[in-house]
Amino acid sequence: MGCLAFAAALSIASGATKPGVADAAYEGFSVTPPTPTVVFVCHGFGCKYRAELDLTGSDRAKLAQLLAAGKSSAAAERKAVGVASAWFDRRVGPVAATTPVATPPAFYSFSIS
C-alpha cells in the first residue's frame, strides 16, 4: 500500500493533476485526499495514527527541486524519488512523532500545485 500511495503522491507532487484524479487515487484508502498545502501521514502499523502537516511554500519548492533533478533519465528519476522520499521522511518525522524511526510512515497523502 505504501509504495502505491507514495507513487501516486509523487505524481501529484510533480504537477500531474486533473480534476478528480487525486480523489480517485485515494478513493480505496481511508485517507483524506491531498490538498496543495496539507499532508496527511498515516503511521503506526498501517494507519493506526494520522498526523496532519501544513506544507509551506518552502517545503513545496524543495520537493519540486528534488524531483526536478530526475528529468534527465529513468536512473536520475529513481534517484530523485529516493532523495525526495528521504527528505520527506525527515520533514514529516517530527510532526508525526516518528523520529527516530527504523521504517518510514506507511502512507503519504500530499499534493503540490
ChimeraX attribute file (.defattr): number of C-alpha atoms within 10 A of each C-alpha:
attribute: neighborCount
match mode: 1-to-1
recipient: residues
	/A:1	9
	/A:2	14
	/A:3	11
	/A:4	12
	/A:5	18
	/A:6	18
	/A:7	13
	/A:8	20
	/A:9	24
	/A:10	23
	/A:11	16
	/A:12	23
	/A:13	21
	/A:14	16
	/A:15	12
	/A:16	15
	/A:17	14
	/A:18	8
	/A:19	7
	/A:20	8
	/A:21	14
	/A:22	21
	/A:23	12
	/A:24	11
	/A:25	15
	/A:26	17
	/A:27	12
	/A:28	8
	/A:29	13
	/A:30	9
	/A:31	16
	/A:32	15
	/A:33	20
	/A:34	20
	/A:35	17
	/A:36	16
	/A:37	16
	/A:38	18
	/A:39	22
	/A:40	21
	/A:41	23
	/A:42	22
	/A:43	20
	/A:44	13
	/A:45	9
	/A:46	13
	/A:47	15
	/A:48	8
	/A:49	12
	/A:50	16
	/A:51	14
	/A:52	14
	/A:53	16
	/A:54	14
	/A:55	19
	/A:56	12
	/A:57	12
	/A:58	9
	/A:59	16
	/A:60	17
	/A:61	13
	/A:62	15
	/A:63	22
	/A:64	18
	/A:65	14
	/A:66	19
	/A:67	23
	/A:68	15
	/A:69	17
	/A:70	16
	/A:71	12
	/A:72	9
	/A:73	10
	/A:74	10
	/A:75	11
	/A:76	15
	/A:77	17
	/A:78	15
	/A:79	16
	/A:80	20
	/A:81	21
	/A:82	14
	/A:83	16
	/A:84	20
	/A:85	19
	/A:86	12
	/A:87	16
	/A:88	16
	/A:89	19
	/A:90	16
	/A:91	15
	/A:92	22
	/A:93	18
	/A:94	11
	/A:95	14
	/A:96	20
	/A:97	11
	/A:98	17
	/A:99	15
	/A:100	10
	/A:101	11
	/A:102	7
	/A:103	10
	/A:104	20
	/A:105	22
	/A:106	17
	/A:107	22
	/A:108	27
	/A:109	24
	/A:110	27
	/A:111	25
	/A:112	25
	/A:113	13
